[in-house]
Amino acid sequence: MRLRFLGIIPNTPVDDSPTIWLDEDTGDLLIQSYKAKPEEVKACQEIGSVPGHSTDVPDHETIVRLPAVMRQFIPRLEDGNGEVPST
């Protein structure tokens, strides 16, 4: 796995550090961020996603809250060929 650091929350204190990385082999994002609060998870479950799809969060998944300021680090597929552009 080849990871590329994309960014960390600006002005982050030493022990509070939402961070985002790109897996350059798969294009997946790895995100370290705040755990969603139980009421946020419940709200996500109430909204749902695809009709008929379970709203349970499996043990191998979680819901994280990504601060809005971190959106600047999410790569855009601007070149139209499905590749994540390198920065």
Backbone as a chain_set.jsonl record, in Angstrom:
{"seq": "MRLRFLGIIPNTPVDDSPTIWLDEDTGDLLIQSYKAKPEEVKACQEIGSVPGHSTDVPDHETIVRLPAVMRQFIPRLEDGNGEVPST", "coords": {"N": [[0.848, -1.165, 0.0], [0.635, 2.119, -0.954], [0.726, 5.032, 0.619], [-0.288, 8.43, 0.6], [0.116, 11.379, 2.302], [-2.396, 13.745, 2.706], [-3.494, 15.866, 4.18], [-3.865, 17.666, 7.296], [-5.942, 18.76, 9.971], [-6.042, 22.25, 9.983], [-4.035, 24.231, 12.169], [-3.959, 22.357, 14.206], [-4.109, 20.994, 17.481], [-1.726, 19.152, 19.5], [-2.886, 16.726, 20.341], [-5.282, 16.356, 18.966], [-6.294, 15.554, 16.041], [-7.588, 15.382, 13.194], [-6.968, 13.759, 10.173], [-6.04, 13.083, 6.756], [-5.406, 10.666, 4.26], [-4.308, 9.353, 1.091], [-4.698, 6.323, -0.576], [-2.623, 5.404, -2.891], [-2.592, 3.214, -4.556], [-5.196, 2.243, -4.762], [-6.878, 4.432, -4.785], [-8.479, 4.94, -2.668], [-9.587, 6.763, 0.247], [-8.169, 7.306, 3.409], [-9.253, 8.113, 6.519], [-8.751, 9.802, 9.46], [-10.602, 10.853, 12.062], [-13.11, 12.567, 14.018], [-15.208, 10.52, 16.024], [-18.525, 9.82, 15.147], [-21.238, 11.053, 17.029], [-23.576, 9.222, 19.098], [-26.212, 10.204, 18.611], [-25.861, 11.343, 16.119], [-25.209, 9.145, 14.529], [-27.632, 7.788, 14.756], [-29.31, 9.62, 13.448], [-28.249, 9.441, 10.845], [-28.952, 6.798, 10.307], [-31.722, 7.034, 10.353], [-32.193, 8.64, 8.113], [-31.123, 7.032, 6.122], [-29.996, 5.327, 3.094], [-29.764, 3.805, 0.276], [-32.846, 2.637, -0.908], [-34.22, -0.071, 0.894], [-31.784, -0.993, 1.777], [-29.84, -2.04, 4.536], [-29.665, -0.121, 7.533], [-27.979, -0.499, 9.576], [-24.758, -0.225, 11.11], [-22.061, -2.033, 10.296], [-19.783, -4.039, 12.284], [-17.199, -3.814, 11.252], [-17.119, -1.315, 10.155], [-17.477, 2.278, 10.498], [-18.918, 5.454, 11.384], [-17.63, 8.537, 10.702], [-17.037, 11.944, 11.643], [-16.13, 14.431, 9.576], [-14.438, 17.395, 9.772], [-15.523, 20.436, 8.224], [-13.468, 22.073, 7.244], [-11.593, 20.257, 6.439], [-12.357, 19.352, 3.961], [-10.994, 20.544, 1.905], [-8.804, 18.983, 1.395], [-9.616, 16.715, 0.084], [-9.215, 14.823, -2.784], [-10.015, 15.789, -6.157], [-11.665, 14.451, -8.968], [-10.783, 15.666, -11.486], [-9.691, 15.381, -14.015], [-11.207, 13.675, -15.495], [-10.707, 11.018, -16.255], [-10.995, 9.113, -14.334], [-8.835, 8.787, -12.74], [-7.038, 9.644, -9.796], [-5.844, 12.803, -9.451], [-2.411, 13.685, -9.054], [-0.776, 15.619, -6.533]], "CA": [[0.0, 0.0, 0.0], [1.385, 3.373, -1.032], [-0.097, 6.109, 1.154], [0.183, 9.809, 0.474], [-0.495, 12.313, 3.236], [-3.067, 14.84, 2.017], [-3.633, 17.04, 5.027], [-4.257, 17.557, 8.699], [-6.748, 19.93, 10.302], [-5.169, 23.389, 10.239], [-3.856, 24.687, 13.558], [-4.317, 21.255, 15.078], [-3.307, 20.786, 18.685], [-0.935, 17.923, 19.473], [-3.663, 15.507, 20.592], [-6.579, 16.438, 18.291], [-5.666, 15.678, 14.731], [-8.171, 14.793, 11.995], [-5.955, 13.636, 9.127], [-6.528, 12.342, 5.597], [-4.381, 10.08, 3.394], [-4.775, 8.72, -0.144], [-4.055, 5.078, -0.979], [-2.332, 5.632, -4.303], [-2.831, 1.995, -5.314], [-6.627, 2.009, -4.967], [-7.629, 5.685, -4.831], [-9.271, 5.068, -1.44], [-9.165, 7.73, 1.248], [-8.131, 6.86, 4.797], [-9.587, 9.311, 7.27], [-8.76, 9.8, 10.924], [-11.397, 12.007, 12.45], [-13.922, 12.407, 15.211], [-16.289, 9.535, 15.975], [-19.861, 10.407, 15.163], [-21.941, 10.857, 18.292], [-24.704, 8.296, 18.935], [-27.365, 10.864, 17.995], [-25.544, 11.549, 14.707], [-25.365, 7.833, 13.897], [-29.076, 7.537, 14.69], [-29.849, 10.472, 12.382], [-27.84, 8.827, 9.574], [-29.763, 5.599, 10.126], [-33.09, 7.451, 10.048], [-32.198, 9.125, 6.728], [-30.855, 5.876, 5.27], [-29.251, 5.561, 1.857], [-30.448, 3.171, -0.84], [-34.042, 1.952, -0.413], [-34.088, -1.498, 1.167], [-30.461, -1.316, 2.325], [-29.775, -1.975, 5.988], [-29.083, 1.098, 8.095], [-27.047, -0.89, 10.629], [-23.35, -0.007, 10.823], [-21.371, -3.27, 10.652], [-18.661, -3.921, 13.22], [-15.962, -3.456, 10.555], [-17.281, 0.033, 9.632], [-17.857, 3.299, 11.469], [-19.261, 6.745, 10.812], [-16.78, 9.578, 11.262], [-17.391, 13.321, 11.307], [-14.991, 15.123, 8.988], [-14.663, 18.831, 9.84], [-15.663, 21.074, 6.91], [-12.183, 22.609, 6.811], [-10.817, 19.16, 5.867], [-12.799, 19.077, 2.581], [-9.998, 21.07, 0.968], [-7.789, 17.969, 1.135], [-10.179, 15.59, -0.653], [-8.858, 14.966, -4.199], [-11.096, 15.907, -7.131], [-11.408, 13.716, -10.208], [-10.983, 16.74, -12.446], [-9.208, 15.09, -15.358], [-12.253, 12.934, -16.191], [-10.368, 9.645, -16.639], [-11.137, 8.23, -13.207], [-7.602, 8.752, -11.975], [-6.885, 10.685, -8.805], [-4.692, 13.599, -9.842], [-1.379, 13.838, -8.029], [-0.573, 17.027, -6.168]], "C": [[0.9, 1.237, 0.0], [0.469, 4.503, -0.574], [0.562, 7.455, 0.914], [-0.599, 10.662, 1.462], [-1.107, 13.452, 2.437], [-3.204, 16.079, 2.894], [-4.053, 16.693, 6.435], [-5.024, 18.833, 9.022], [-5.816, 21.102, 10.632], [-5.166, 23.781, 11.717], [-4.221, 23.605, 14.571], [-3.466, 21.243, 16.341], [-2.622, 19.417, 18.598], [-1.805, 16.669, 19.57], [-5.042, 15.514, 19.942], [-6.277, 16.648, 16.82], [-6.382, 14.949, 13.604], [-7.174, 14.88, 10.836], [-6.537, 12.834, 7.979], [-5.338, 11.918, 4.739], [-5.06, 9.495, 2.162], [-3.989, 7.444, -0.355], [-3.848, 5.193, -2.488], [-2.529, 4.391, -5.155], [-4.305, 1.818, -5.663], [-7.438, 3.286, -5.176], [-8.496, 5.896, -3.602], [-8.701, 6.162, -0.551], [-9.178, 7.061, 2.608], [-8.267, 8.114, 5.641], [-9.552, 9.029, 8.758], [-9.537, 11.04, 11.316], [-12.203, 11.678, 13.691], [-14.969, 11.327, 15.006], [-17.61, 10.29, 15.974], [-20.506, 10.09, 16.508], [-23.126, 9.925, 18.054], [-25.915, 8.95, 18.269], [-27.133, 11.158, 16.508], [-25.683, 10.239, 13.928], [-26.849, 7.521, 13.722], [-29.71, 8.365, 13.571], [-29.485, 9.915, 11.01], [-28.698, 7.606, 9.28], [-31.199, 5.955, 9.769], [-33.216, 7.941, 8.608], [-32.014, 7.954, 5.767], [-30.043, 6.244, 4.043], [-30.052, 5.018, 0.684], [-31.682, 2.44, -0.301], [-33.815, 0.446, -0.259], [-32.752, -1.902, 1.75], [-30.493, -1.148, 3.835], [-29.165, -0.652, 6.439], [-28.153, 0.785, 9.265], [-25.621, -0.599, 10.175], [-22.612, -1.27, 11.257], [-20.177, -3.018, 11.564], [-17.369, -3.475, 12.538], [-16.043, -2.066, 9.913], [-17.595, 0.995, 10.778], [-18.296, 4.538, 10.712], [-18.378, 7.77, 11.499], [-17.312, 10.936, 10.834], [-16.122, 14.003, 10.828], [-15.268, 16.626, 9.049], [-14.66, 19.455, 8.435], [-14.331, 21.585, 6.372], [-11.319, 21.528, 6.148], [-11.208, 18.849, 4.429], [-11.793, 19.557, 1.555], [-8.957, 20.026, 0.581], [-8.316, 16.771, 0.349], [-9.884, 15.781, -2.14], [-10.104, 15.038, -5.074], [-10.714, 15.108, -8.371], [-11.631, 14.666, -11.379], [-10.556, 16.383, -13.865], [-10.148, 14.191, -16.145], [-11.909, 11.511, -16.562], [-10.443, 8.668, -15.475], [-9.9, 8.117, -12.345], [-7.606, 9.893, -10.967], [-5.661, 11.501, -9.181], [-3.685, 13.714, -8.71], [-1.182, 15.316, -7.761], [0.893, 17.341, -6.043]], "O": [[1.796, 1.379, 0.832], [-0.455, 4.889, -1.291], [1.78, 7.607, 1.007], [-1.83, 10.665, 1.455], [-0.442, 14.058, 1.597], [-3.051, 17.204, 2.418], [-4.526, 15.594, 6.724], [-4.781, 19.874, 8.411], [-4.912, 20.969, 11.457], [-6.178, 23.669, 12.408], [-4.727, 23.899, 15.654], [-2.255, 21.454, 16.285], [-2.926, 18.623, 17.708], [-1.493, 15.655, 18.947], [-5.902, 14.73, 20.345], [-6.032, 17.774, 16.386], [-5.84, 13.972, 13.087], [-6.614, 15.941, 10.56], [-7.42, 12.001, 8.184], [-4.401, 12.684, 4.517], [-6.25, 9.181, 2.191], [-2.759, 7.457, -0.32], [-4.799, 5.089, -3.262], [-2.626, 4.505, -6.377], [-4.633, 1.303, -6.732], [-8.557, 3.234, -5.685], [-9.179, 6.915, -3.494], [-7.505, 6.453, -0.582], [-10.11, 6.323, 2.924], [-7.494, 9.061, 5.497], [-10.235, 8.133, 9.252], [-9.17, 12.153, 10.941], [-12.003, 10.644, 14.328], [-15.556, 11.228, 13.929], [-17.789, 11.266, 16.702], [-20.338, 8.998, 17.051], [-23.631, 9.841, 16.934], [-26.578, 8.318, 17.447], [-28.084, 11.216, 15.729], [-26.206, 10.222, 12.813], [-27.271, 7.047, 12.667], [-30.554, 7.862, 12.83], [-30.319, 9.914, 10.104], [-29.124, 7.398, 8.144], [-31.829, 5.261, 8.972], [-34.227, 7.689, 7.952], [-32.667, 7.89, 4.725], [-29.474, 7.333, 3.961], [-30.927, 5.705, 0.158], [-31.57, 1.694, 0.672], [-33.292, -0.217, -1.155], [-32.592, -3.044, 2.181], [-31.108, -0.213, 4.349], [-28.253, -0.131, 5.797], [-27.599, 1.698, 9.879], [-25.31, -0.713, 8.989], [-22.537, -1.558, 12.451], [-19.634, -1.914, 11.604], [-16.531, -2.83, 13.168], [-15.123, -1.674, 9.195], [-17.935, 0.574, 11.883], [-18.058, 4.645, 9.509], [-18.37, 7.87, 12.726], [-17.958, 11.062, 9.794], [-15.156, 14.137, 11.579], [-16.232, 17.094, 8.443], [-13.887, 19.046, 7.569], [-14.094, 21.535, 5.165], [-10.413, 21.849, 5.378], [-10.47, 18.15, 3.735], [-11.744, 19.029, 0.444], [-8.297, 20.164, -0.449], [-7.536, 15.893, -0.018], [-10.265, 16.805, -2.708], [-11.124, 14.421, -4.767], [-9.55, 15.102, -8.771], [-12.559, 14.486, -12.167], [-11.01, 17.012, -14.822], [-9.926, 13.958, -17.333], [-12.751, 10.829, -17.146], [-10.008, 7.523, -15.598], [-9.913, 7.426, -11.327], [-8.116, 10.978, -11.248], [-4.554, 10.964, -9.231], [-4.062, 13.827, -7.543], [-1.389, 16.157, -8.635], [1.258, 18.478, -5.742]]}, "num_chains": 1, "name": "protein.A"}
